[in-house]
């Protein structure tokens, strides 16, 4: 038991510092599904690959960039195969969610900026502008 005390101390301190790759909350999960159904989801990391790599020592966590958690899972392998596939998949979905949120916001802003320019140059009237702006907002919205 004395030989394991330093390992346990390292694991506990690493886990306190690193945290876990938590999944998306219910609102984020809903937005994720909507963007996916609209074909807007940015697939930065593959959740299936992250889960499969989670069987390897720390693989799912390393794949999603959670290095500290990967080290903890490496130290706790083979027990970590009980949670690292789920943690890796959650981390990949989280990466995809935030990448999509950023890309969608930039695309929407660019399209609305174009509409603003068209209105300013009198290429479209106010009624057309309002309709096109609403269509753009709906296109990129995470609500159905």
C-alpha positions, 0 to 999 in steps of 0.5 A: 500500500505504501508504494501506491500512495505517491501514485494516488497523490499524483492522480488526485492532484492531476484530476483536481487540476485538469477536470473532466471532459464534460458533455453538453448541457441540454440546451447545447445538445439541442443546438448541436442536433439542430445544427447537425440536421441543418448541415451546419455542424463543424466536425472538428473531432469525431466522437466515434473515433474519440470513444474508440481511442478511449480504450487505449491508455488515455487515448480518447482524452489525448485525441480531444486535447484534454492532456491532463485528463489523458495523463490521469487516464493513462495512470489509471489504465486499464480501469480508465477504459470504463470512462475514457471512451465516454469522456472522449466522445463527450470531449469531441462533441464539445469541441464540435459544438464550440467550433460550430457556434463560432463558424455559424456566428461568423457566417451569419454576421458576414451575410447580414453585413452584405445585406446592410451594404445592399440596403445602404447602396439601395440595391434592396428596399427596407422590406426586402432587407427585413425579410432577407435578414430574418431568413438569414437568422433562421438559416443559422439559428439553432432553434427549429 
